[in-house]
Amino acid sequence: MNCEDIVKCLSDYIDGDLPIEILEQAEKHMAACPNCTTALHTLQETIEAYRISGKARIAPEHRASLLSAIHEAVQHHQD
Ligand SMILES: [Zn+2]
């Protein structure tokens, strides 16, 4: 699994739809990849902020911009 695979998984991760075997692979990659760790922390903080404010799900427009920001950050890192 590489950084691009991780980015593709993040959407399912947000929804809690990531199969456990994929989650394990993703966690293994992230343990060795500070960039993806940072991306995941950003996502987790956003998800948590939504939960605290009583919203079950991230608004689609916020979610899209969050994912594209993470995608850009990961791609930039790979240059
Ligand atoms: Zn990575």
PDB file of the backbone (N, CA, C, O) and the ligand in Angstrom, with CONECT records:
HET     ZN  A 101       1
ATOM      1  N   MET A   1       0.847  -1.191   0.000  1.00  0.00           N
ATOM      2  CA  MET A   1       0.000   0.000   0.000  1.00  0.00           C
ATOM      3  C   MET A   1       0.889   1.250   0.000  1.00  0.00           C
ATOM      4  O   MET A   1       1.845   1.337   0.771  1.00  0.00           O
ATOM      5  N   ASN A   2       0.571   2.209  -0.864  1.00  0.00           N
ATOM      6  CA  ASN A   2       1.343   3.449  -0.893  1.00  0.00           C
ATOM      7  C   ASN A   2       0.451   4.640  -0.504  1.00  0.00           C
ATOM      8  O   ASN A   2      -0.716   4.473  -0.152  1.00  0.00           O
ATOM      9  N   CYS A   3       1.030   5.832  -0.577  1.00  0.00           N
ATOM     10  CA  CYS A   3       0.302   7.024  -0.130  1.00  0.00           C
ATOM     11  C   CYS A   3      -0.995   7.219  -0.926  1.00  0.00           C
ATOM     12  O   CYS A   3      -2.019   7.619  -0.372  1.00  0.00           O
ATOM     13  N   GLU A   4      -0.938   6.933  -2.216  1.00  0.00           N
ATOM     14  CA  GLU A   4      -2.126   7.135  -3.042  1.00  0.00           C
ATOM     15  C   GLU A   4      -3.244   6.178  -2.621  1.00  0.00           C
ATOM     16  O   GLU A   4      -4.417   6.549  -2.599  1.00  0.00           O
ATOM     17  N   ASP A   5      -2.863   4.945  -2.288  1.00  0.00           N
ATOM     18  CA  ASP A   5      -3.847   3.973  -1.796  1.00  0.00           C
ATOM     19  C   ASP A   5      -4.495   4.464  -0.506  1.00  0.00           C
ATOM     20  O   ASP A   5      -5.697   4.306  -0.294  1.00  0.00           O
ATOM     21  N   ILE A   6      -3.681   5.055   0.337  1.00  0.00           N
ATOM     22  CA  ILE A   6      -4.191   5.580   1.606  1.00  0.00           C
ATOM     23  C   ILE A   6      -5.238   6.657   1.346  1.00  0.00           C
ATOM     24  O   ILE A   6      -6.309   6.657   1.952  1.00  0.00           O
ATOM     25  N   VAL A   7      -4.916   7.569   0.439  1.00  0.00           N
ATOM     26  CA  VAL A   7      -5.852   8.658   0.131  1.00  0.00           C
ATOM     27  C   VAL A   7      -7.172   8.093  -0.377  1.00  0.00           C
ATOM     28  O   VAL A   7      -8.244   8.586  -0.027  1.00  0.00           O
ATOM     29  N   LYS A   8      -7.085   7.058  -1.204  1.00  0.00           N
ATOM     30  CA  LYS A   8      -8.311   6.443  -1.734  1.00  0.00           C
ATOM     31  C   LYS A   8      -9.141   5.808  -0.616  1.00  0.00           C
ATOM     32  O   LYS A   8     -10.365   5.718  -0.719  1.00  0.00           O
ATOM     33  N   CYS A   9      -8.478   5.375   0.439  1.00  0.00           N
ATOM     34  CA  CYS A   9      -9.171   4.711   1.552  1.00  0.00           C
ATOM     35  C   CYS A   9      -9.824   5.695   2.509  1.00  0.00           C
ATOM     36  O   CYS A   9     -10.725   5.328   3.263  1.00  0.00           O
ATOM     37  N   LEU A  10      -9.375   6.943   2.482  1.00  0.00           N
ATOM     38  CA  LEU A  10      -9.784   7.885   3.530  1.00  0.00           C
ATOM     39  C   LEU A  10     -11.288   8.137   3.545  1.00  0.00           C
ATOM     40  O   LEU A  10     -11.886   8.325   4.604  1.00  0.00           O
ATOM     41  N   SER A  11     -11.893   8.138   2.355  1.00  0.00           N
ATOM     42  CA  SER A  11     -13.332   8.388   2.289  1.00  0.00           C
ATOM     43  C   SER A  11     -14.103   7.293   3.030  1.00  0.00           C
ATOM     44  O   SER A  11     -15.005   7.581   3.815  1.00  0.00           O
ATOM     45  N   ASP A  12     -13.736   6.033   2.771  1.00  0.00           N
ATOM     46  CA  ASP A  12     -14.363   4.928   3.487  1.00  0.00           C
ATOM     47  C   ASP A  12     -14.021   4.970   4.974  1.00  0.00           C
ATOM     48  O   ASP A  12     -14.825   4.599   5.829  1.00  0.00           O
ATOM     49  N   TYR A  13     -12.812   5.431   5.252  1.00  0.00           N
ATOM     50  CA  TYR A  13     -12.399   5.541   6.650  1.00  0.00           C
ATOM     51  C   TYR A  13     -13.313   6.503   7.406  1.00  0.00           C
ATOM     52  O   TYR A  13     -13.728   6.225   8.531  1.00  0.00           O
ATOM     53  N   ILE A  14     -13.621   7.632   6.778  1.00  0.00           N
ATOM     54  CA  ILE A  14     -14.513   8.625   7.378  1.00  0.00           C
ATOM     55  C   ILE A  14     -15.852   7.992   7.733  1.00  0.00           C
ATOM     56  O   ILE A  14     -16.411   8.251   8.799  1.00  0.00           O
ATOM     57  N   ASP A  15     -16.354   7.168   6.836  1.00  0.00           N
ATOM     58  CA  ASP A  15     -17.670   6.559   7.023  1.00  0.00           C
ATOM     59  C   ASP A  15     -17.629   5.330   7.922  1.00  0.00           C
ATOM     60  O   ASP A  15     -18.671   4.783   8.284  1.00  0.00           O
ATOM     61  N   GLY A  16     -16.422   4.899   8.281  1.00  0.00           N
ATOM     62  CA  GLY A  16     -16.289   3.686   9.075  1.00  0.00           C
ATOM     63  C   GLY A  16     -16.560   2.442   8.246  1.00  0.00           C
ATOM     64  O   GLY A  16     -16.912   1.392   8.785  1.00  0.00           O
ATOM     65  N   ASP A  17     -16.393   2.562   6.920  1.00  0.00           N
ATOM     66  CA  ASP A  17     -16.696   1.455   6.016  1.00  0.00           C
ATOM     67  C   ASP A  17     -15.458   0.673   5.585  1.00  0.00           C
ATOM     68  O   ASP A  17     -15.545  -0.231   4.754  1.00  0.00           O
ATOM     69  N   LEU A  18     -14.320   1.022   6.147  1.00  0.00           N
ATOM     70  CA  LEU A  18     -13.082   0.377   5.713  1.00  0.00           C
ATOM     71  C   LEU A  18     -12.995  -1.038   6.292  1.00  0.00           C
ATOM     72  O   LEU A  18     -13.062  -1.223   7.508  1.00  0.00           O
ATOM     73  N   PRO A  19     -12.844  -2.039   5.408  1.00  0.00           N
ATOM     74  CA  PRO A  19     -12.702  -3.417   5.923  1.00  0.00           C
ATOM     75  C   PRO A  19     -11.476  -3.520   6.822  1.00  0.00           C
ATOM     76  O   PRO A  19     -10.473  -2.841   6.602  1.00  0.00           O
ATOM     77  N   ILE A  20     -11.566  -4.367   7.827  1.00  0.00           N
ATOM     78  CA  ILE A  20     -10.518  -4.453   8.849  1.00  0.00           C
ATOM     79  C   ILE A  20      -9.158  -4.800   8.249  1.00  0.00           C
ATOM     80  O   ILE A  20      -8.134  -4.305   8.720  1.00  0.00           O
ATOM     81  N   GLU A  21      -9.134  -5.654   7.203  1.00  0.00           N
ATOM     82  CA  GLU A  21      -7.838  -6.043   6.634  1.00  0.00           C
ATOM     83  C   GLU A  21      -7.197  -4.869   5.901  1.00  0.00           C
ATOM     84  O   GLU A  21      -5.973  -4.736   5.887  1.00  0.00           O
ATOM     85  N   ILE A  22      -8.021  -4.021   5.295  1.00  0.00           N
ATOM     86  CA  ILE A  22      -7.492  -2.824   4.636  1.00  0.00           C
ATOM     87  C   ILE A  22      -7.029  -1.821   5.693  1.00  0.00           C
ATOM     88  O   ILE A  22      -5.988  -1.179   5.556  1.00  0.00           O
ATOM     89  N   LEU A  23      -7.836  -1.707   6.750  1.00  0.00           N
ATOM     90  CA  LEU A  23      -7.489  -0.808   7.853  1.00  0.00           C
ATOM     91  C   LEU A  23      -6.129  -1.188   8.441  1.00  0.00           C
ATOM     92  O   LEU A  23      -5.314  -0.320   8.754  1.00  0.00           O
ATOM     93  N   GLU A  24      -5.897  -2.475   8.585  1.00  0.00           N
ATOM     94  CA  GLU A  24      -4.616  -2.929   9.134  1.00  0.00           C
ATOM     95  C   GLU A  24      -3.458  -2.574   8.216  1.00  0.00           C
ATOM     96  O   GLU A  24      -2.393  -2.162   8.675  1.00  0.00           O
ATOM     97  N   GLN A  25      -3.673  -2.737   6.908  1.00  0.00           N
ATOM     98  CA  GLN A  25      -2.629  -2.368   5.946  1.00  0.00           C
ATOM     99  C   GLN A  25      -2.379  -0.864   5.963  1.00  0.00           C
ATOM    100  O   GLN A  25      -1.238  -0.408   5.893  1.00  0.00           O
ATOM    101  N   ALA A  26      -3.464  -0.109   6.057  1.00  0.00           N
ATOM    102  CA  ALA A  26      -3.349   1.345   6.081  1.00  0.00           C
ATOM    103  C   ALA A  26      -2.584   1.796   7.320  1.00  0.00           C
ATOM    104  O   ALA A  26      -1.734   2.684   7.250  1.00  0.00           O
ATOM    105  N   GLU A  27      -2.896   1.173   8.453  1.00  0.00           N
ATOM    106  CA  GLU A  27      -2.218   1.545   9.697  1.00  0.00           C
ATOM    107  C   GLU A  27      -0.737   1.195   9.640  1.00  0.00           C
ATOM    108  O   GLU A  27       0.102   1.909  10.189  1.00  0.00           O
ATOM    109  N   LYS A  28      -0.425   0.089   8.969  1.00  0.00           N
ATOM    110  CA  LYS A  28       0.967  -0.320   8.823  1.00  0.00           C
ATOM    111  C   LYS A  28       1.728   0.711   7.980  1.00  0.00           C
ATOM    112  O   LYS A  28       2.851   1.091   8.312  1.00  0.00           O
ATOM    113  N   HIS A  29       1.096   1.157   6.883  1.00  0.00           N
ATOM    114  CA  HIS A  29       1.725   2.182   6.048  1.00  0.00           C
ATOM    115  C   HIS A  29       1.908   3.474   6.851  1.00  0.00           C
ATOM    116  O   HIS A  29       2.975   4.087   6.835  1.00  0.00           O
ATOM    117  N   MET A  30       0.854   3.865   7.543  1.00  0.00           N
ATOM    118  CA  MET A  30       0.893   5.148   8.259  1.00  0.00           C
ATOM    119  C   MET A  30       1.931   5.159   9.373  1.00  0.00           C
ATOM    120  O   MET A  30       2.492   6.203   9.704  1.00  0.00           O
ATOM    121  N   ALA A  31       2.181   3.979   9.950  1.00  0.00           N
ATOM    122  CA  ALA A  31       3.193   3.890  11.004  1.00  0.00           C
ATOM    123  C   ALA A  31       4.569   4.277  10.463  1.00  0.00           C
ATOM    124  O   ALA A  31       5.429   4.755  11.202  1.00  0.00           O
ATOM    125  N   ALA A  32       4.762   4.059   9.146  1.00  0.00           N
ATOM    126  CA  ALA A  32       6.061   4.329   8.524  1.00  0.00           C
ATOM    127  C   ALA A  32       6.042   5.600   7.686  1.00  0.00           C
ATOM    128  O   ALA A  32       7.057   5.956   7.087  1.00  0.00           O
ATOM    129  N   CYS A  33       4.903   6.291   7.632  1.00  0.00           N
ATOM    130  CA  CYS A  33       4.765   7.431   6.726  1.00  0.00           C
ATOM    131  C   CYS A  33       4.190   8.640   7.481  1.00  0.00           C
ATOM    132  O   CYS A  33       2.977   8.737   7.666  1.00  0.00           O
ATOM    133  N   PRO A  34       5.060   9.555   7.913  1.00  0.00           N
ATOM    134  CA  PRO A  34       4.601  10.725   8.686  1.00  0.00           C
ATOM    135  C   PRO A  34       3.567  11.548   7.933  1.00  0.00           C
ATOM    136  O   PRO A  34       2.671  12.139   8.537  1.00  0.00           O
ATOM    137  N   ASN A  35       3.697  11.583   6.609  1.00  0.00           N
ATOM    138  CA  ASN A  35       2.768  12.384   5.811  1.00  0.00           C
ATOM    139  C   ASN A  35       1.337  11.858   5.919  1.00  0.00           C
ATOM    140  O   ASN A  35       0.401  12.635   6.110  1.00  0.00           O
ATOM    141  N   CYS A  36       1.171  10.560   5.799  1.00  0.00           N
ATOM    142  CA  CYS A  36      -0.158   9.970   5.907  1.00  0.00           C
ATOM    143  C   CYS A  36      -0.664  10.021   7.344  1.00  0.00           C
ATOM    144  O   CYS A  36      -1.867  10.152   7.573  1.00  0.00           O
ATOM    145  N   THR A  37       0.236   9.921   8.306  1.00  0.00           N
ATOM    146  CA  THR A  37      -0.156  10.054   9.710  1.00  0.00           C
ATOM    147  C   THR A  37      -0.757  11.436   9.952  1.00  0.00           C
ATOM    148  O   THR A  37      -1.788  11.570  10.611  1.00  0.00           O
ATOM    149  N   THR A  38      -0.100  12.461   9.411  1.00  0.00           N
ATOM    150  CA  THR A  38      -0.603  13.825   9.557  1.00  0.00           C
ATOM    151  C   THR A  38      -1.963  13.975   8.888  1.00  0.00           C
ATOM    152  O   THR A  38      -2.875  14.594   9.436  1.00  0.00           O
ATOM    153  N   ALA A  39      -2.085  13.405   7.708  1.00  0.00           N
ATOM    154  CA  ALA A  39      -3.355  13.478   6.979  1.00  0.00           C
ATOM    155  C   ALA A  39      -4.474  12.830   7.785  1.00  0.00           C
ATOM    156  O   ALA A  39      -5.575  13.372   7.881  1.00  0.00           O
ATOM    157  N   LEU A  40      -4.185  11.671   8.362  1.00  0.00           N
ATOM    158  CA  LEU A  40      -5.196  10.961   9.144  1.00  0.00           C
ATOM    159  C   LEU A  40      -5.577  11.745  10.397  1.00  0.00           C
ATOM    160  O   LEU A  40      -6.751  11.807  10.762  1.00  0.00           O
ATOM    161  N   HIS A  41      -4.588  12.341  11.051  1.00  0.00           N
ATOM    162  CA  HIS A  41      -4.883  13.138  12.248  1.00  0.00           C
ATOM    163  C   HIS A  41      -5.786  14.309  11.910  1.00  0.00           C
ATOM    164  O   HIS A  41      -6.708  14.630  12.661  1.00  0.00           O
ATOM    165  N   THR A  42      -5.519  14.950  10.773  1.00  0.00           N
ATOM    166  CA  THR A  42      -6.362  16.053  10.331  1.00  0.00           C
ATOM    167  C   THR A  42      -7.796  15.583  10.152  1.00  0.00           C
ATOM    168  O   THR A  42      -8.741  16.245  10.581  1.00  0.00           O
ATOM    169  N   LEU A  43      -7.942  14.433   9.515  1.00  0.00           N
ATOM    170  CA  LEU A  43      -9.275  13.865   9.314  1.00  0.00           C
ATOM    171  C   LEU A  43      -9.950  13.527  10.632  1.00  0.00           C
ATOM    172  O   LEU A  43     -11.122  13.842  10.842  1.00  0.00           O
ATOM    173  N   GLN A  44      -9.202  12.885  11.513  1.00  0.00           N
ATOM    174  CA  GLN A  44      -9.783  12.477  12.792  1.00  0.00           C
ATOM    175  C   GLN A  44     -10.237  13.676  13.604  1.00  0.00           C
ATOM    176  O   GLN A  44     -11.283  13.640  14.253  1.00  0.00           O
ATOM    177  N   GLU A  45      -9.438  14.750  13.563  1.00  0.00           N
ATOM    178  CA  GLU A  45      -9.815  15.969  14.285  1.00  0.00           C
ATOM    179  C   GLU A  45     -11.099  16.555  13.720  1.00  0.00           C
ATOM    180  O   GLU A  45     -11.958  17.032  14.461  1.00  0.00           O
ATOM    181  N   THR A  46     -11.217  16.512  12.394  1.00  0.00           N
ATOM    182  CA  THR A  46     -12.415  17.046  11.747  1.00  0.00           C
ATOM    183  C   THR A  46     -13.635  16.204  12.095  1.00  0.00           C
ATOM    184  O   THR A  46     -14.699  16.736  12.411  1.00  0.00           O
ATOM    185  N   ILE A  47     -13.470  14.872  12.035  1.00  0.00           N
ATOM    186  CA  ILE A  47     -14.570  13.972  12.378  1.00  0.00           C
ATOM    187  C   ILE A  47     -15.005  14.204  13.828  1.00  0.00           C
ATOM    188  O   ILE A  47     -16.198  14.257  14.129  1.00  0.00           O
ATOM    189  N   GLU A  48     -14.032  14.340  14.707  1.00  0.00           N
ATOM    190  CA  GLU A  48     -14.312  14.561  16.127  1.00  0.00           C
ATOM    191  C   GLU A  48     -15.050  15.883  16.341  1.00  0.00           C
ATOM    192  O   GLU A  48     -15.990  15.954  17.134  1.00  0.00           O
ATOM    193  N   ALA A  49     -14.623  16.919  15.636  1.00  0.00           N
ATOM    194  CA  ALA A  49     -15.263  18.228  15.762  1.00  0.00           C
ATOM    195  C   ALA A  49     -16.730  18.147  15.332  1.00  0.00           C
ATOM    196  O   ALA A  49     -17.597  18.779  15.935  1.00  0.00           O
ATOM    197  N   TYR A  50     -16.993  17.375  14.300  1.00  0.00           N
ATOM    198  CA  TYR A  50     -18.377  17.188  13.840  1.00  0.00           C
ATOM    199  C   TYR A  50     -19.190  16.437  14.883  1.00  0.00           C
ATOM    200  O   TYR A  50     -20.346  16.777  15.139  1.00  0.00           O
ATOM    201  N   ARG A  51     -18.587  15.418  15.484  1.00  0.00           N
ATOM    202  CA  ARG A  51     -19.300  14.637  16.497  1.00  0.00           C
ATOM    203  C   ARG A  51     -19.642  15.503  17.696  1.00  0.00           C
ATOM    204  O   ARG A  51     -20.749  15.429  18.230  1.00  0.00           O
ATOM    205  N   ILE A  52     -18.690  16.322  18.115  1.00  0.00           N
ATOM    206  CA  ILE A  52     -18.902  17.195  19.266  1.00  0.00           C
ATOM    207  C   ILE A  52     -20.043  18.174  18.988  1.00  0.00           C
ATOM    208  O   ILE A  52     -20.836  18.492  19.874  1.00  0.00           O
ATOM    209  N   SER A  53     -20.110  18.640  17.750  1.00  0.00           N
ATOM    210  CA  SER A  53     -21.153  19.607  17.406  1.00  0.00           C
ATOM    211  C   SER A  53     -22.485  18.919  17.116  1.00  0.00           C
ATOM    212  O   SER A  53     -23.456  19.581  16.750  1.00  0.00           O
ATOM    213  N   GLY A  54     -22.540  17.587  17.279  1.00  0.00           N
ATOM    214  CA  GLY A  54     -23.797  16.865  17.176  1.00  0.00           C
ATOM    215  C   GLY A  54     -24.146  16.413  15.780  1.00  0.00           C
ATOM    216  O   GLY A  54     -25.238  15.892  15.555  1.00  0.00           O
ATOM    217  N   LYS A  55     -23.224  16.604  14.814  1.00  0.00           N
ATOM    218  CA  LYS A  55     -23.495  16.158  13.452  1.00  0.00           C
ATOM    219  C   LYS A  55     -22.878  14.777  13.257  1.00  0.00           C
ATOM    220  O   LYS A  55     -21.723  14.542  13.612  1.00  0.00           O
ATOM    221  N   ALA A  56     -23.659  13.881  12.694  1.00  0.00           N
ATOM    222  CA  ALA A  56     -23.184  12.509  12.524  1.00  0.00           C
ATOM    223  C   ALA A  56     -22.178  12.423  11.383  1.00  0.00           C
ATOM    224  O   ALA A  56     -21.256  11.609  11.418  1.00  0.00           O
ATOM    225  N   ARG A  57     -22.362  13.271  10.367  1.00  0.00           N
ATOM    226  CA  ARG A  57     -21.525  13.151   9.167  1.00  0.00           C
ATOM    227  C   ARG A  57     -20.962  14.500   8.757  1.00  0.00           C
ATOM    228  O   ARG A  57     -21.556  15.551   8.996  1.00  0.00           O
ATOM    229  N   ILE A  58     -19.810  14.433   8.140  1.00  0.00           N
ATOM    230  CA  ILE A  58     -19.198  15.644   7.611  1.00  0.00           C
ATOM    231  C   ILE A  58     -19.992  16.109   6.392  1.00  0.00           C
ATOM    232  O   ILE A  58     -20.337  15.303   5.529  1.00  0.00           O
ATOM    233  N   ALA A  59     -20.279  17.403   6.324  1.00  0.00           N
ATOM    234  CA  ALA A  59     -21.000  17.949   5.174  1.00  0.00           C
ATOM    235  C   ALA A  59     -20.247  17.611   3.889  1.00  0.00           C
ATOM    236  O   ALA A  59     -19.020  17.693   3.841  1.00  0.00           O
ATOM    237  N   PRO A  60     -20.990  17.230   2.846  1.00  0.00           N
ATOM    238  CA  PRO A  60     -20.331  16.778   1.602  1.00  0.00           C
ATOM    239  C   PRO A  60     -19.325  17.781   1.050  1.00  0.00           C
ATOM    240  O   PRO A  60     -18.255  17.388   0.584  1.00  0.00           O
ATOM    241  N   GLU A  61     -19.658  19.083   1.095  1.00  0.00           N
ATOM    242  CA  GLU A  61     -18.748  20.064   0.516  1.00  0.00           C
ATOM    243  C   GLU A  61     -17.473  20.198   1.370  1.00  0.00           C
ATOM    244  O   GLU A  61     -16.380  20.401   0.841  1.00  0.00           O
ATOM    245  N   HIS A  62     -17.631  20.083   2.676  1.00  0.00           N
ATOM    246  CA  HIS A  62     -16.480  20.151   3.570  1.00  0.00           C
ATOM    247  C   HIS A  62     -15.608  18.908   3.381  1.00  0.00           C
ATOM    248  O   HIS A  62     -14.380  18.982   3.341  1.00  0.00           O
ATOM    249  N   ARG A  63     -16.269  17.797   3.270  1.00  0.00           N
ATOM    250  CA  ARG A  63     -15.595  16.524   3.082  1.00  0.00           C
ATOM    251  C   ARG A  63     -14.774  16.505   1.780  1.00  0.00           C
ATOM    252  O   ARG A  63     -13.638  16.032   1.754  1.00  0.00           O
ATOM    253  N   ALA A  64     -15.379  17.033   0.698  1.00  0.00           N
ATOM    254  CA  ALA A  64     -14.689  17.068  -0.596  1.00  0.00           C
ATOM    255  C   ALA A  64     -13.441  17.943  -0.515  1.00  0.00           C
ATOM    256  O   ALA A  64     -12.386  17.567  -1.025  1.00  0.00           O
ATOM    257  N   SER A  65     -13.556  19.103   0.122  1.00  0.00           N
ATOM    258  CA  SER A  65     -12.399  20.001   0.193  1.00  0.00           C
ATOM    259  C   SER A  65     -11.331  19.430   1.123  1.00  0.00           C
ATOM    260  O   SER A  65     -10.135  19.606   0.889  1.00  0.00           O
ATOM    261  N   LEU A  66     -11.767  18.752   2.169  1.00  0.00           N
ATOM    262  CA  LEU A  66     -10.816  18.114   3.085  1.00  0.00           C
ATOM    263  C   LEU A  66     -10.034  17.009   2.369  1.00  0.00           C
ATOM    264  O   LEU A  66      -8.812  16.917   2.491  1.00  0.00           O
ATOM    265  N   LEU A  67     -10.756  16.178   1.628  1.00  0.00           N
ATOM    266  CA  LEU A  67     -10.095  15.074   0.921  1.00  0.00           C
ATOM    267  C   LEU A  67      -9.155  15.597  -0.160  1.00  0.00           C
ATOM    268  O   LEU A  67      -8.068  15.052  -0.350  1.00  0.00           O
ATOM    269  N   SER A  68      -9.563  16.648  -0.869  1.00  0.00           N
ATOM    270  CA  SER A  68      -8.686  17.154  -1.926  1.00  0.00           C
ATOM    271  C   SER A  68      -7.455  17.824  -1.330  1.00  0.00           C
ATOM    272  O   SER A  68      -6.371  17.752  -1.909  1.00  0.00           O
ATOM    273  N   ALA A  69      -7.611  18.477  -0.173  1.00  0.00           N
ATOM    274  CA  ALA A  69      -6.451  19.074   0.498  1.00  0.00           C
ATOM    275  C   ALA A  69      -5.464  17.988   0.924  1.00  0.00           C
ATOM    276  O   ALA A  69      -4.252  18.152   0.787  1.00  0.00           O
ATOM    277  N   ILE A  70      -5.989  16.892   1.437  1.00  0.00           N
ATOM    278  CA  ILE A  70      -5.133  15.780   1.852  1.00  0.00           C
ATOM    279  C   ILE A  70      -4.468  15.140   0.639  1.00  0.00           C
ATOM    280  O   ILE A  70      -3.281  14.812   0.666  1.00  0.00           O
ATOM    281  N   HIS A  71      -5.246  14.968  -0.423  1.00  0.00           N
ATOM    282  CA  HIS A  71      -4.705  14.383  -1.648  1.00  0.00           C
ATOM    283  C   HIS A  71      -3.536  15.224  -2.170  1.00  0.00           C
ATOM    284  O   HIS A  71      -2.486  14.693  -2.531  1.00  0.00           O
ATOM    285  N   GLU A  72      -3.737  16.523  -2.200  1.00  0.00           N
ATOM    286  CA  GLU A  72      -2.682  17.431  -2.673  1.00  0.00           C
ATOM    287  C   GLU A  72      -1.444  17.353  -1.789  1.00  0.00           C
ATOM    288  O   GLU A  72      -0.318  17.335  -2.285  1.00  0.00           O
ATOM    289  N   ALA A  73      -1.661  17.309  -0.486  1.00  0.00           N
ATOM    290  CA  ALA A  73      -0.542  17.265   0.451  1.00  0.00           C
ATOM    291  C   ALA A  73       0.281  15.993   0.252  1.00  0.00           C
ATOM    292  O   ALA A  73       1.512  16.030   0.266  1.00  0.00           O
ATOM    293  N   VAL A  74      -0.408  14.876   0.067  1.00  0.00           N
ATOM    294  CA  VAL A  74       0.287  13.605  -0.118  1.00  0.00           C
ATOM    295  C   VAL A  74       1.021  13.593  -1.447  1.00  0.00           C
ATOM    296  O   VAL A  74       2.165  13.143  -1.513  1.00  0.00           O
ATOM    297  N   GLN A  75       0.387  14.079  -2.510  1.00  0.00           N
ATOM    298  CA  GLN A  75       1.039  14.099  -3.817  1.00  0.00           C
ATOM    299  C   GLN A  75       2.251  15.012  -3.814  1.00  0.00           C
ATOM    300  O   GLN A  75       3.302  14.681  -4.363  1.00  0.00           O
ATOM    301  N   HIS A  76       2.087  16.167  -3.185  1.00  0.00           N
ATOM    302  CA  HIS A  76       3.197  17.116  -3.109  1.00  0.00           C
ATOM    303  C   HIS A  76       4.379  16.475  -2.398  1.00  0.00           C
ATOM    304  O   HIS A  76       5.534  16.646  -2.788  1.00  0.00           O
ATOM    305  N   HIS A  77       4.061  15.734  -1.346  1.00  0.00           N
ATOM    306  CA  HIS A  77       5.099  15.090  -0.555  1.00  0.00           C
ATOM    307  C   HIS A  77       5.909  14.093  -1.399  1.00  0.00           C
ATOM    308  O   HIS A  77       7.096  13.884  -1.148  1.00  0.00           O
ATOM    309  N   GLN A  78       5.269  13.490  -2.385  1.00  0.00           N
ATOM    310  CA  GLN A  78       5.915  12.454  -3.189  1.00  0.00           C
ATOM    311  C   GLN A  78       6.791  13.026  -4.298  1.00  0.00           C
ATOM    312  O   GLN A  78       7.543  12.278  -4.924  1.00  0.00           O
ATOM    313  N   ASP A  79       6.717  14.306  -4.554  1.00  0.00           N
ATOM    314  CA  ASP A  79       7.497  14.909  -5.651  1.00  0.00           C
ATOM    315  C   ASP A  79       8.997  14.690  -5.458  1.00  0.00           C
ATOM    316  O   ASP A  79       9.796  15.130  -6.285  1.00  0.00           O
TER     317      ASP A  79
HETATM  318 ZN    ZN A 101       1.996   7.629   2.960  1.00  0.00          ZN2+
END
